[in-house]
Amino acid sequence: MSDPNFSTEPGLTALLSRDRVRAWALEAGFAEAGLVALPHANEARDAGRLKEWVRAGHAGTMNYLERTGEDGQLLRAQVRNPFPWARSAIVCFAGYHSAQPRSTDPAPANAGWIARYAWSSRTDADGVERPSDYHKVLLKRMKTLEAQLHAEFGGFEARAFVDTGPVVERALATAAGLGWTGKNTCLIHPKLGSYGFLAVLLTALPAQEEKVHTVPDRCGSCRRCLEACPTGALIAPYRMDATRCISYLTIEHRGPIAPELMELMGRQVFGCDICQDVCPWNRKAPIAVDPGLQARAELVNPALEWLADLEEAEFERCFNGSPVRRAKFLGLRRNAAIAMGNSGVGSSSSARFVSRLAQWAGSADEGVRTAACWALAKLQNSARHPGAFF
């Protein structure tokens, strides 16, 4: 039976071709793209893994990952739960690898770390560099791709997402042949590595019956990511407990952080790149040159003093349009306090840190207050017993 809402131009097929979709995605500005028919072969397996992960409490306070439909099923478990009309998924990859140092490289004293993906910026028409949000940058490209499909195939239902929809992008990317899920739970592309954003376009168009060349797991016996994770969030190969992950703690988690985790968080103030920075596949990854995702120099190894001096108005000015805003002003201040506590003593900044932390110890915000008191006590203790810190 034909769908009255679907039409095609004469001479064009209604079936999506992987080669054509990939070509259109690259024209839209993506580095790579894949296509998979829905439901895909491993959908039931992936759904079971997600359900088990959520039941184990590994989602922490990210309640949106636990949302269910009227039938009680997790919305994200299978695409057909929220989108029963979806017959194909186009998954696009945009790289954000840059020539700047990694978090694991030597850094200036008292420097914090902001996750690589959040450095993004663009140069406007006047030549001024401004923060850019990868969600908006990539969603615009997905809309361009969607418009191309409508021009080719007429009317059909479609939805585009960049980290905002009830889909598991990584699972769809693996099914579409863009890479494999590594032991650090990130998608790893065999040529582009894991420094990349994923964007998904669900469509009501069927895909041609073509063999998807899925990429086999190439992690082998390597355990570098598991061994490097400071907080032990990678509880086993391919399994991550978000409640211990520094990215979760510094971005998603609100309020106080457990002292035993603050002790292990090091200088991370927004997100964490450690498990990717030690991955051998990222040593081979090419530097990405994406005009909408250029690195902001001031966010690479940012000075903790600078972050500590930010007041809310300046925070909004510096990070308006940036992913860093997701941590919120008080969240970033809490994270900076923890990084100060982990910075040690003996530098020119130590006295300023103590003074600033003493002020924050009286904060009305429990997260900031708890972090400041912990950091202040740690710095004062390490000053009394300097040998114990190192």
Secondary structure, DSSP 8 states (H G I E B T S, - for coil): ---TT----TT--SSB-HHHHHHHHHHHT-SEEEEEESS-TTHHHHHHHHHHHHHTTTTTT-GGGG-B-TTS-BTTT-TTTT-TT--EEEEEEEE---SS--TTS---TTB-EE-GGGGEEEE-TTS-EEE--HHHHHHHHHHHHHHHHHHHH----EEEESS-SSS-HHHHHHHTTS-EE-TTSSEEBTTTBS-EEEEEEEESS-B------------TT--HHHHH-TT--EEETTEE-GGG-HHIIIII--S---HHHHTT-TTEEE---HHHHT-HHHHS------TTSEE-GGGSS-BHHHHHH--HHHHHHHHTTSGGGGG-HHHHHHHHHHHHHTS-SSSTTHHHHHHHHHHHTT-SSHHHHHHHHHHHHHHHHHHHSHHHH-
